[in-house]
Amino acid sequence: MPARPRPPHPITASQMTSATPRASLDVDLPPEPGSPPVQWMVSEGLVPYPQAVAAMEARVAAIAEGRAAECVWLLEHPPLYTAGTSARPEDLVDARFPVFESGRGGQFTYHGPGQRVAYVMLNLARRAPDVRRYVSALESFLIGALSAFNVTGERREDRVGVWVRRKGGVSSGGEDKIAAIGIRVRRWVTFHGISLNVEPDLTHFGGIVPCGVREHGVTSLADLGLPVSMAEADAVLRVAFEAVFGPTVPADPPALMPEGADPSAP
């Protein structure tokens, strides 16, 4: 197996702090002693959204029943919009891409090539059954990953996700979103997860009001002048994840059902 690419700078848990109240929560969320490593899976190519959701649902059920290990699944989607449980119809400005209803929390978001999506499936019953702490841990994970590229990511108490301050940025608010978080929890097993803008087409976000936030824009590592490959981003994400959630082990991504197949069929 080829060596894992090394991140540009080391990541430590001490870098994953902020002055906001949510950051006062513990920044790590380790598993119970003796738990197996989290399986770290990466899919090549563009994964259709319905098939990804079907595979994720099946894996979450297996984790809840003790039949499968926790996992993180990294992938890219073709261009699409998803509507969270709080999505407002008026925030869908231009349905230029397919729109999918999503069971995750939050509002409208965009997924597409150049954006790294990580579906995080962890059993909080074996870590800490605290959703707010879990969201804070995801933010810490992303902030730590960005720090490896000398990007200062910040959390905001009034909106979930990770933000960067901009001088002359695309928004009048002086800061742009670089990473989004949208989760769901069932039987204390998490699913959906995070998305990090590595090098997506930022004009594709124009069809929605991303996450319902009108006064701020979106950015990416490429937009910040950082030509980062997806493999480099993945390596940094893995190190940052392990600093917060514990060790990982490589694993094959889930097999996808043929498009249009009935997931309930035997």
C-alpha positions as CSV (number, residue, x, y, z in Angstrom):
1,M,0.0,0.0,0.0
2,P,1.5,3.4,-0.9
3,A,2.5,5.7,2.0
4,R,-0.2,8.1,3.2
5,P,0.6,11.7,2.0
6,R,1.9,13.8,4.9
7,P,0.1,17.0,5.8
8,P,2.0,20.3,5.2
9,H,2.1,21.1,8.9
10,P,1.5,19.1,12.1
11,I,-1.9,19.2,13.7
12,T,-2.5,19.1,17.5
13,A,-5.6,19.3,19.6
14,S,-4.4,22.6,21.1
15,Q,-4.9,24.3,17.7
16,M,-8.6,23.3,17.8
17,T,-9.9,25.9,20.2
18,S,-11.8,29.1,20.0
19,A,-13.1,31.7,22.4
20,T,-16.8,31.1,21.6
21,P,-19.0,29.3,24.2
22,R,-19.5,26.2,22.0
23,A,-15.7,25.8,21.9
24,S,-15.7,25.5,25.7
25,L,-17.0,22.0,25.2
26,D,-14.4,19.2,25.1
27,V,-12.7,19.3,21.6
28,D,-12.1,15.6,21.5
29,L,-14.7,12.8,21.3
30,P,-12.7,9.6,21.8
31,P,-14.2,6.1,21.6
32,E,-14.4,3.7,24.6
33,P,-11.1,2.0,25.4
34,G,-10.7,-1.1,23.4
35,S,-12.9,0.0,20.5
36,P,-11.8,-0.9,17.0
37,P,-10.4,1.9,14.8
38,V,-12.8,3.9,12.7
39,Q,-12.8,2.6,9.1
40,W,-11.6,5.3,6.7
41,M,-13.0,4.9,3.2
42,V,-12.5,6.9,0.0
43,S,-14.5,6.6,-3.2
44,E,-13.1,7.5,-6.5
45,G,-15.1,9.3,-9.1
46,L,-18.5,11.0,-8.6
47,V,-21.0,9.1,-6.4
48,P,-24.7,9.6,-7.2
49,Y,-26.5,11.1,-4.2
50,P,-29.4,8.6,-3.9
51,Q,-27.0,5.7,-3.9
52,A,-24.8,7.3,-1.4
53,V,-27.7,7.9,1.0
54,A,-28.9,4.2,0.6
55,A,-25.4,2.9,1.4
56,M,-25.1,5.3,4.4
57,E,-28.5,4.3,5.7
58,A,-27.6,0.6,5.5
59,R,-24.3,1.2,7.3
60,V,-25.8,3.2,10.1
61,A,-28.3,0.4,10.7
62,A,-25.5,-2.1,10.9
63,I,-23.5,0.1,13.3
64,A,-26.5,0.5,15.6
65,E,-27.1,-3.2,15.6
66,G,-23.4,-4.0,16.3
67,R,-22.8,-5.6,12.9
68,A,-20.3,-3.0,11.5
69,A,-17.6,-0.7,12.7
70,E,-17.8,3.0,12.8
71,C,-16.6,4.7,9.6
72,V,-15.9,7.9,7.7
73,W,-16.7,7.8,3.9
74,L,-15.0,10.4,1.7
75,L,-16.5,11.1,-1.7
76,E,-17.5,13.7,-4.3
77,H,-21.0,14.1,-5.8
78,P,-22.0,15.3,-9.2
79,P,-23.5,18.9,-9.0
80,L,-26.6,18.9,-6.9
81,Y,-28.5,20.7,-4.1
82,T,-29.8,19.1,-0.9
83,A,-32.5,20.5,1.3
84,G,-32.2,19.9,5.0
85,T,-35.1,19.7,7.4
86,S,-35.1,23.5,7.9
87,A,-34.8,24.4,4.3
88,R,-37.0,27.4,3.1
89,P,-38.5,27.3,-0.4
90,E,-37.4,30.9,-1.0
91,D,-33.8,29.9,-0.5
92,L,-33.8,27.8,-3.7
93,V,-33.1,30.7,-6.1
94,D,-32.3,28.7,-9.3
95,A,-32.8,24.9,-9.4
96,R,-30.1,24.5,-12.1
97,F,-29.1,21.2,-10.6
98,P,-31.1,18.3,-9.2
99,V,-32.6,19.0,-5.8
100,F,-32.8,16.2,-3.2
101,E,-34.7,16.2,0.1
102,S,-32.3,15.3,2.9
103,G,-33.0,14.0,6.4
104,R,-30.0,15.9,7.8
105,G,-30.4,19.1,9.8
106,G,-29.9,22.5,8.3
107,Q,-31.1,24.2,5.1
108,F,-30.0,24.2,1.4
109,T,-26.4,23.3,0.5
110,Y,-24.5,22.4,-2.7
111,H,-22.4,19.4,-3.4
112,G,-20.3,18.9,-6.5
113,P,-16.9,18.1,-8.0
114,G,-14.0,19.7,-6.1
115,Q,-15.8,19.5,-2.8
116,R,-14.8,16.8,-0.4
117,V,-17.8,15.3,1.4
118,A,-17.2,13.2,4.5
119,Y,-20.1,11.1,5.7
120,V,-19.2,10.5,9.4
121,M,-20.9,7.4,11.0
122,L,-20.0,7.2,14.7
123,N,-21.8,5.6,17.6
124,L,-22.1,8.4,20.1
125,A,-23.5,5.9,22.7
126,R,-19.9,4.6,22.9
127,R,-18.3,8.1,22.9
128,A,-20.6,10.7,24.4
129,P,-24.4,10.9,23.8
130,D,-24.2,14.7,23.3
131,V,-25.2,16.1,19.9
132,R,-24.0,19.6,20.7
133,R,-20.6,18.3,21.7
134,Y,-20.4,16.2,18.5
135,V,-21.1,19.2,16.3
136,S,-18.4,21.2,18.2
137,A,-16.0,18.2,17.7
138,L,-16.7,18.3,13.9
139,E,-15.9,22.0,13.8
140,S,-12.7,21.3,15.7
141,F,-11.8,18.6,13.3
142,L,-12.3,21.0,10.3
143,I,-10.5,23.9,12.0
144,G,-7.5,21.6,12.7
145,A,-7.4,20.4,9.1
146,L,-7.4,24.0,7.8
147,S,-4.6,24.9,10.2
148,A,-2.4,22.5,8.4
149,F,-2.7,24.8,5.3
150,N,-2.1,27.9,7.4
151,V,-5.8,28.8,7.1
152,T,-7.5,30.1,10.2
153,G,-10.9,28.6,10.4
154,E,-13.3,29.9,13.0
155,R,-16.7,28.8,14.4
156,R,-19.6,31.1,15.1
157,E,-22.0,30.6,17.9
158,D,-25.0,31.7,15.8
159,R,-24.4,29.5,12.8
160,V,-22.8,26.0,12.3
161,G,-19.9,25.4,10.1
162,V,-16.4,26.8,9.6
163,W,-15.7,30.4,8.4
164,V,-12.6,32.4,7.3
165,R,-12.2,36.1,7.6
166,R,-11.7,37.9,4.2
167,K,-10.4,41.3,3.2
168,G,-12.3,42.1,0.1
169,G,-14.0,38.7,0.1
170,V,-17.0,37.8,-1.9
171,S,-19.4,38.9,0.8
172,S,-20.0,42.3,2.4
173,G,-19.9,40.6,5.8
174,G,-16.1,40.2,5.7
175,E,-16.1,36.4,6.1
176,D,-16.9,33.4,4.0
177,K,-17.9,29.8,4.7
178,I,-15.3,27.2,3.7
179,A,-16.8,24.1,5.3
180,A,-20.4,23.0,6.1
181,I,-21.8,20.6,8.6
182,G,-25.2,18.9,8.4
183,I,-25.9,15.8,10.5
184,R,-28.6,13.4,11.6
185,V,-28.5,11.0,14.6
186,R,-30.5,7.8,14.8
187,R,-30.2,5.5,17.8
188,W,-27.2,7.6,18.7
189,V,-25.4,6.7,15.5
190,T,-24.5,9.8,13.4
191,F,-24.7,10.1,9.7
192,H,-24.4,12.7,6.9
193,G,-21.5,14.9,8.0
194,I,-19.2,17.6,6.6
195,S,-18.2,19.1,3.3
196,L,-14.9,21.0,2.7
197,N,-14.6,23.3,-0.3
198,V,-11.3,22.3,-1.9
199,E,-11.7,23.5,-5.5
200,P,-15.4,23.5,-6.5
201,D,-17.0,25.9,-8.9
202,L,-18.2,28.5,-6.5
203,T,-20.6,29.9,-9.0
204,H,-22.7,26.8,-8.5
205,F,-23.6,28.0,-5.0
206,G,-25.5,30.9,-6.7
207,G,-28.6,28.7,-7.2
208,I,-29.3,28.7,-3.4
209,V,-28.9,30.7,-0.3
210,P,-26.2,28.4,1.3
211,C,-27.4,27.3,4.7
212,G,-29.9,30.1,4.7
213,V,-27.1,32.7,5.4
214,R,-27.5,35.7,3.1
215,E,-25.0,38.1,4.5
216,H,-21.9,36.0,4.0
217,G,-20.4,34.2,1.1
218,V,-18.6,31.0,0.4
219,T,-14.9,30.3,-0.4
220,S,-12.6,27.4,-1.0
221,L,-8.9,26.5,-0.6
222,A,-8.4,27.3,-4.2
223,D,-10.2,30.6,-3.9
224,L,-7.8,31.4,-1.0
225,G,-4.8,30.8,-3.3
226,L,-4.1,27.3,-2.1
227,P,-3.8,24.8,-5.0
228,V,-4.4,21.7,-2.9
229,S,-5.1,18.3,-4.4
230,M,-7.9,16.1,-3.1
231,A,-5.3,13.5,-2.0
232,E,-3.5,16.2,0.1
233,A,-6.8,17.4,1.5
234,D,-7.7,13.8,2.4
235,A,-4.4,13.2,4.2
236,V,-4.9,16.3,6.3
237,L,-8.5,15.5,7.1
238,R,-7.5,12.1,8.3
239,V,-4.8,13.4,10.7
240,A,-7.2,16.1,12.0
241,F,-10.0,13.5,12.5
242,E,-7.7,11.2,14.4
243,A,-6.7,14.1,16.7
244,V,-10.3,14.5,17.7
245,F,-12.0,11.2,17.3
246,G,-9.3,8.6,17.6
247,P,-7.4,6.2,15.3
248,T,-8.6,5.1,11.8
249,V,-7.8,2.2,9.5
250,P,-8.2,2.1,5.7
251,A,-11.2,0.2,4.4
252,D,-13.0,-0.3,1.1
253,P,-15.9,2.0,0.4
254,P,-19.4,0.5,0.4
255,A,-20.7,-1.2,-2.7
256,L,-23.4,0.9,-4.4
257,M,-26.7,-0.4,-5.5
258,P,-27.6,0.0,-9.2
259,E,-29.3,3.2,-9.9
260,G,-33.1,2.8,-9.6
261,A,-32.8,-0.4,-7.6
262,D,-35.2,-1.0,-4.7
263,P,-33.1,-0.9,-1.5
264,S,-35.7,-3.0,0.3
265,A,-35.5,-5.9,-2.2
266,P,-33.8,-9.0,-0.9
